[in-house]
């Protein structure tokens, strides 16, 4: 695989919002659901949050939030709408910039897609405290470029072997191709307390063997949190409601709130 060209280095809060890419090695691990609820948890702490749906080919943030947008990133890309018109309020007190589902023309990393995404990030950073990039799954050119736009990255994985294998592959690419020496991990659907710590330790051992030999400082995988396997998650998904608003006392909601607290500190 050829190296994916990275975007210019992001500067974090000194240049505006803290940018966090939420990604995963495989689909179906709850990445978008975690992103939406994390945004609401940060907003509840008084943070100004924008979620940018960077999954340009298979966007479903609108489904999770039960939104029916008239304007999306496609309209901004084609100059049919301004960025201000496309940024919408979402349940939970944060803002969203949605991508239209099935945008096949944006599923490849063309110079136009690169330039448009770079421009949008630069425009929104001064206006928010946090910009969360809900990327696609895997290691396609578009996904890796979207991740490269963020100062920090959080990989979402479940305890399933296929998820962990794909998470390892994704983190390895981020370390070797983007030069990242620190990546965050969120273990979703954990079956027991402390499972995330065990999984993070196992992944760290393997990654240190194959990635830690790179010149410079040692690679570090940070466990940012774990979200327990909780029946209220499915209920919230079916209702298209935010978990932390519908079931704020649930174990899973507490995990998301703890994640927000960890990121803020």
C-alpha positions in Angstrom: 0.0 0.0 0.0 1.4 3.4 -0.9 1.7 6.1 1.8 -1.3 8.3 2.2 -0.4 12.0 2.0 -1.3 13.6 5.3 -2.8 17.0 5.8 -0.7 19.8 7.2 -0.3 19.4 11.0 -3.2 20.5 13.1 -2.5 22.8 16.0 -5.1 21.9 18.6 -6.8 24.6 20.8 -4.1 27.2 20.1 -5.6 27.4 16.6 -9.2 27.0 17.8 -11.1 23.7 18.4 -9.5 20.6 19.5 -9.9 18.1 16.7 -10.6 14.4 17.4 -11.1 11.8 14.7 -13.3 8.9 15.8 -12.5 5.9 13.6 -12.5 2.1 13.6 -11.0 -0.8 11.8 -14.3 -2.3 10.9 -17.9 -1.2 10.6 -20.7 -2.1 13.1 -18.7 -1.3 16.3 -20.9 1.6 17.3 -18.5 4.4 16.2 -21.2 6.9 15.1 -23.3 6.2 18.1 -20.4 6.8 20.4 -19.5 10.0 18.6 -23.0 11.4 18.9 -23.3 10.7 22.5 -19.8 11.9 23.3 -20.7 15.2 21.6 -23.7 15.5 23.8 -21.7 14.7 26.9 -19.1 17.4 26.0 -21.9 19.9 25.3 -23.5 19.2 28.7 -20.1 20.3 30.2 -20.5 23.6 28.4 -18.3 22.9 25.4 -19.1 24.1 21.9 -19.1 21.0 19.8 -19.4 20.3 16.1 -19.6 16.7 14.7 -18.5 16.5 11.1 -19.8 13.5 9.3 -16.6 12.5 7.4 -18.0 9.1 6.3 -18.7 10.5 2.8 -19.8 7.3 1.2 -21.9 5.6 3.9 -23.0 8.4 6.2 -25.5 7.5 8.9 -25.1 10.2 11.5 -28.4 11.7 10.4 -30.1 8.3 11.1 -28.6 8.0 14.6 -29.8 11.6 15.4 -33.2 11.2 13.6 -32.4 14.3 11.5 -33.7 14.9 8.0 -31.4 17.6 6.6 -32.2 19.6 3.5 -28.6 20.7 3.2 -25.5 18.5 3.5 -21.8 18.5 2.7 -22.6 17.7 -0.9 -24.4 21.1 -1.2 -21.3 22.8 0.3 -19.0 21.0 -2.0 -21.0 22.0 -5.0 -21.5 25.6 -3.9 -25.3 25.2 -3.6 -25.1 26.2 0.1 -22.8 28.0 2.4 -21.1 26.3 5.3 -23.2 28.3 7.7 -26.4 27.0 6.1 -25.3 23.4 6.3 -24.3 23.4 10.0 -27.4 22.3 11.9 -28.3 22.1 15.5 -28.6 18.5 16.8 -30.3 17.0 19.8 -28.0 17.1 22.8 -26.9 20.7 22.3 -24.2 20.3 19.7 -23.9 21.1 16.0 -23.6 18.8 13.0 -22.4 19.0 9.5 -23.9 16.0 7.8 -22.8 14.1 4.7 -25.4 12.7 2.3 -25.6 8.9 2.2 -24.4 7.3 -1.0 -22.1 10.1 -2.1 -20.2 7.8 -4.4 -18.4 10.7 -6.1 -16.7 11.5 -2.8 -15.6 7.9 -1.9 -12.2 8.5 -3.6 -9.6 10.9 -2.4 -9.5 13.4 -5.2 -7.7 16.8 -5.0 -11.2 18.4 -4.8 -12.2 16.3 -1.8 -8.9 17.1 -0.1 -9.1 20.8 -0.6 -12.8 21.0 0.4 -12.3 19.1 3.6 -9.2 21.1 4.5 -11.1 24.4 3.9 -14.0 23.3 6.0 -11.9 22.3 9.0 -10.0 25.6 8.8 -13.3 27.5 8.8 -15.0 25.7 11.6 -12.1 25.4 14.1 -12.2 29.0 15.3 -15.9 28.7 16.1 -15.9 25.6 18.3 -14.1 24.1 21.3 -14.3 20.6 19.8 -14.6 19.3 16.2 -15.3 15.5 16.2 -14.7 13.8 12.8 -16.9 10.8 12.5 -14.9 8.9 9.8 -15.6 5.8 7.8 -14.3 2.4 8.9 -11.1 0.9 7.5 -8.0 2.3 5.9 -9.1 3.7 2.6 -7.5 6.9 1.3 -10.5 9.0 2.2 -10.7 7.6 5.8 -7.0 8.1 6.4 -7.0 11.6 5.1 -10.0 12.5 7.3 -8.1 11.1 10.3 -5.0 13.1 9.3 -7.0 16.3 9.6 -7.3 15.8 13.4 -4.8 16.5 16.1 -6.0 13.4 18.1 -7.5 10.1 17.1 -9.7 7.6 18.9 -10.1 4.1 17.6 -13.4 2.4 18.6 -13.3 -1.4 18.9 -15.3 -4.2 20.4 -14.0 -7.3 22.2 -14.7 -9.4 19.1 -11.6 -10.9 17.5 -12.4 -9.5 14.1 -12.8 -6.0 15.5 -9.6 -6.2 17.4 -7.7 -7.5 14.4 -8.9 -4.7 12.3 -8.3 -2.2 15.0 -4.7 -3.4 15.2 -4.3 -3.0 11.5 -5.7 0.5 11.5 -3.5 1.7 14.4 -0.5 0.2 12.7 -1.2 2.2 9.6 -1.7 5.4 11.6 1.6 4.9 13.3 3.7 3.9 10.2 2.1 6.1 7.6 1.0 9.2 9.6 3.8 9.0 12.1 1.4 9.0 15.1 3.1 8.0 18.3 0.0 8.1 20.5 -3.5 6.8 19.6 -6.5 6.6 21.9 -8.7 3.5 22.2 -12.3 3.1 23.3 -13.6 -0.4 23.9 -17.3 -0.5 23.2 -19.7 -3.3 24.3 -17.4 -4.4 27.0 -18.9 -7.4 28.8 -17.3 -6.8 32.2 -15.6 -4.0 34.1 -11.9 -3.7 33.3 -12.1 -5.6 30.0 -11.0 -2.5 28.1 -7.8 -2.3 30.2 -7.0 -5.9 29.3 -7.7 -5.4 25.6 -5.6 -2.2 25.5 -2.7 -4.0 27.2 -2.8 -6.9 24.7 -2.9 -4.5 21.7 -0.1 -2.4 23.2 2.2 -5.4 23.5 1.7 -6.4 19.9 1.9 -2.8 18.6 5.1 -2.1 20.6 6.7 -5.2 19.0 6.0 -4.0 15.4 5.5 -0.3 15.7 7.6 0.7 18.7 10.8 0.1 16.8 10.3 3.2 14.8 12.8 6.0 15.3 11.8 8.5 18.0 9.7 8.0 21.1 7.9 4.8 21.8 4.4 4.2 20.5 1.7 4.5 23.1 -1.9 3.3 23.0 -4.0 5.1 25.5 -7.2 3.6 26.9 -9.7 6.5 26.9 -12.5 4.5 28.2 -14.9 1.5 27.9 -18.6 1.5 27.3 -20.4 -1.5 28.8 -22.6 -3.9 26.8 -26.0 -2.5 27.9 -29.6 -3.2 26.6 -30.4 0.5 26.8 -28.1 1.1 23.9 -30.2 -0.9 21.6 -33.4 0.7 22.9 -31.9 4.2 22.2 -30.8 3.2 18.7 -34.2 1.9 17.8 -35.8 5.1 19.1 -33.1 7.2 17.3 -32.5 9.0 20.6 -29.3 9.9 22.4 -28.4 7.4 25.1 -27.2 9.9 27.6 -30.5 11.8 27.4 -32.9 8.9 27.3 -31.0 6.6 29.8 -28.6 8.9 31.6 -28.2 6.5 34.5 -27.4 3.4 32.4 -23.9 1.8 32.6 -23.3 2.6 29.0 -24.2 6.3 29.5 -21.9 6.5 32.4 -19.1 5.1 30.3 -19.6 7.8 27.7 -19.7 10.5 30.4 -16.4 9.2 31.8 -14.9 9.3 28.3 -15.9 13.0 28.0 -14.4 13.7 31.4 -11.2 11.9 30.4 -10.9 14.0 27.2 -11.5 17.3 29.1 -8.8 16.5 31.7 
